[in-house]
């Protein structure tokens, strides 16, 4: 009785996620929000800004850059800060 073609909802979701301005966690975090992460006994606070993120008084365009500065390794920023589920 009608309805959407098979796979339509999945394709639509994929297109929305890849749309300009909708990349990663940034699209869901409001400016002024704070992210906290403890790493090696030190608590790190990141503030969400209109232009990106602020950590230790410096501006960053991505959470991944901050995660790299904290750990010295290449991390997914959203995953490091607990914004993405880890795969089983």
ZADO-1210 file (C-alpha; in nm, 4 decimals, padded with zeros to 6 digits):
<atoms>
<atom x="00.0000" y="00.0000" z="00.0000" code="UNK" pos="1"/>
<atom x="00.2477" y="00.2559" z="-00.1101" code="UNK" pos="2"/>
<atom x="00.5174" y="00.3606" z="00.1324" code="UNK" pos="3"/>
<atom x="00.8773" y="00.4463" z="00.0667" code="UNK" pos="4"/>
<atom x="01.0984" y="00.2495" z="-00.1707" code="UNK" pos="5"/>
<atom x="01.3294" y="-00.0052" z="-00.0102" code="UNK" pos="6"/>
<atom x="01.6429" y="00.1635" z="00.1306" code="UNK" pos="7"/>
<atom x="01.5046" y="00.5163" z="00.0908" code="UNK" pos="8"/>
<atom x="01.5247" y="00.6060" z="00.4612" code="UNK" pos="9"/>
<atom x="01.8822" y="00.4776" z="00.4853" code="UNK" pos="10"/>
<atom x="01.9910" y="00.6752" z="00.1779" code="UNK" pos="11"/>
<atom x="01.8214" y="00.9889" z="00.3079" code="UNK" pos="12"/>
<atom x="01.9937" y="00.9565" z="00.6454" code="UNK" pos="13"/>
<atom x="02.3326" y="00.9109" z="00.4750" code="UNK" pos="14"/>
<atom x="02.2772" y="01.2237" z="00.2623" code="UNK" pos="15"/>
<atom x="02.1780" y="01.4337" z="00.5629" code="UNK" pos="16"/>
<atom x="02.4902" y="01.3277" z="00.7522" code="UNK" pos="17"/>
<atom x="02.7157" y="01.4199" z="00.4604" code="UNK" pos="18"/>
<atom x="02.5457" y="01.7543" z="00.3885" code="UNK" pos="19"/>
<atom x="02.7662" y="02.0654" z="00.4176" code="UNK" pos="20"/>
<atom x="02.7597" y="02.2088" z="00.7676" code="UNK" pos="21"/>
<atom x="02.6452" y="01.8800" z="00.9195" code="UNK" pos="22"/>
<atom x="02.9795" y="01.7131" z="00.9790" code="UNK" pos="23"/>
<atom x="03.0410" y="01.5200" z="01.2958" code="UNK" pos="24"/>
<atom x="02.9469" y="01.6172" z="01.6458" code="UNK" pos="25"/>
<atom x="02.9839" y="01.9936" z="01.5975" code="UNK" pos="26"/>
<atom x="02.6398" y="02.0194" z="01.4393" code="UNK" pos="27"/>
<atom x="02.4765" y="01.8977" z="01.7624" code="UNK" pos="28"/>
<atom x="02.6771" y="02.0924" z="02.0214" code="UNK" pos="29"/>
<atom x="02.5534" y="02.4413" z="02.1095" code="UNK" pos="30"/>
<atom x="02.7984" y="02.7289" z="02.1503" code="UNK" pos="31"/>
<atom x="02.8860" y="02.7737" z="02.5156" code="UNK" pos="32"/>
<atom x="02.8668" y="02.4011" z="02.5875" code="UNK" pos="33"/>
<atom x="03.1516" y="02.2299" z="02.7702" code="UNK" pos="34"/>
<atom x="03.3159" y="01.8931" z="02.7224" code="UNK" pos="35"/>
<atom x="03.5193" y="01.7330" z="02.9992" code="UNK" pos="36"/>
<atom x="03.7671" y="01.4486" z="02.9582" code="UNK" pos="37"/>
<atom x="04.0106" y="01.3066" z="03.2069" code="UNK" pos="38"/>
<atom x="04.3375" y="01.1852" z="03.0562" code="UNK" pos="39"/>
<atom x="04.6308" y="01.0556" z="03.2617" code="UNK" pos="40"/>
<atom x="04.4899" y="01.2081" z="03.5799" code="UNK" pos="41"/>
<atom x="04.4325" y="01.5529" z="03.4284" code="UNK" pos="42"/>
<atom x="04.0824" y="01.6854" z="03.3566" code="UNK" pos="43"/>
<atom x="04.0605" y="01.8735" z="03.0279" code="UNK" pos="44"/>
<atom x="03.7783" y="02.1218" z="02.9624" code="UNK" pos="45"/>
<atom x="03.6819" y="02.2167" z="02.6074" code="UNK" pos="46"/>
<atom x="03.4380" y="02.5005" z="02.5399" code="UNK" pos="47"/>
<atom x="03.2250" y="02.4929" z="02.2244" code="UNK" pos="48"/>
<atom x="03.2368" y="02.8268" z="02.0392" code="UNK" pos="49"/>
<atom x="03.0670" y="02.9609" z="01.7274" code="UNK" pos="50"/>
<atom x="03.3906" y="02.9111" z="01.5308" code="UNK" pos="51"/>
<atom x="03.4879" y="02.5707" z="01.6736" code="UNK" pos="52"/>
<atom x="03.6366" y="02.4874" z="02.0125" code="UNK" pos="53"/>
<atom x="03.8570" y="02.6423" z="02.2791" code="UNK" pos="54"/>
<atom x="04.1003" y="02.4509" z="02.4985" code="UNK" pos="55"/>
<atom x="04.3550" y="02.6078" z="02.7342" code="UNK" pos="56"/>
<atom x="04.2894" y="02.9528" z="02.5878" code="UNK" pos="57"/>
<atom x="04.3561" y="02.8493" z="02.2271" code="UNK" pos="58"/>
<atom x="04.1031" y="02.8126" z="01.9459" code="UNK" pos="59"/>
<atom x="04.0761" y="02.4900" z="01.7461" code="UNK" pos="60"/>
<atom x="03.8647" y="02.4037" z="01.4441" code="UNK" pos="61"/>
<atom x="03.8150" y="02.0391" z="01.5410" code="UNK" pos="62"/>
<atom x="03.7934" y="01.8135" z="01.8435" code="UNK" pos="63"/>
<atom x="04.0412" y="01.5807" z="01.6755" code="UNK" pos="64"/>
<atom x="04.3100" y="01.8502" z="01.6873" code="UNK" pos="65"/>
<atom x="04.2503" y="01.8922" z="02.0606" code="UNK" pos="66"/>
<atom x="04.2542" y="01.5164" z="02.1205" code="UNK" pos="67"/>
<atom x="04.5854" y="01.4989" z="01.9306" code="UNK" pos="68"/>
<atom x="04.7308" y="01.7822" z="02.1429" code="UNK" pos="69"/>
<atom x="04.6234" y="01.6080" z="02.4640" code="UNK" pos="70"/>
<atom x="04.7359" y="01.2549" z="02.3793" code="UNK" pos="71"/>
<atom x="05.0097" y="01.3015" z="02.1208" code="UNK" pos="72"/>
<atom x="04.8326" y="01.0433" z="01.9016" code="UNK" pos="73"/>
<atom x="04.5781" y="01.0615" z="01.6211" code="UNK" pos="74"/>
<atom x="04.2341" y="01.0173" z="01.7755" code="UNK" pos="75"/>
<atom x="03.8847" y="01.0794" z="01.6491" code="UNK" pos="76"/>
<atom x="03.7924" y="01.3858" z="01.8528" code="UNK" pos="77"/>
<atom x="03.4239" y="01.2975" z="01.8934" code="UNK" pos="78"/>
<atom x="03.5199" y="00.9464" z="02.0014" code="UNK" pos="79"/>
<atom x="03.7869" y="01.0721" z="02.2432" code="UNK" pos="80"/>
<atom x="03.5339" y="01.3024" z="02.4104" code="UNK" pos="81"/>
<atom x="03.2655" y="01.0325" z="02.4218" code="UNK" pos="82"/>
<atom x="03.0348" y="01.1776" z="02.1580" code="UNK" pos="83"/>
<atom x="03.0380" y="00.8679" z="01.9372" code="UNK" pos="84"/>
<atom x="02.9493" y="00.5166" z="02.0434" code="UNK" pos="85"/>
<atom x="03.2308" y="00.2675" z="02.0301" code="UNK" pos="86"/>
<atom x="03.1646" y="-00.0291" z="01.8068" code="UNK" pos="87"/>
<atom x="03.1417" y="-00.3677" z="01.9821" code="UNK" pos="88"/>
</atoms>
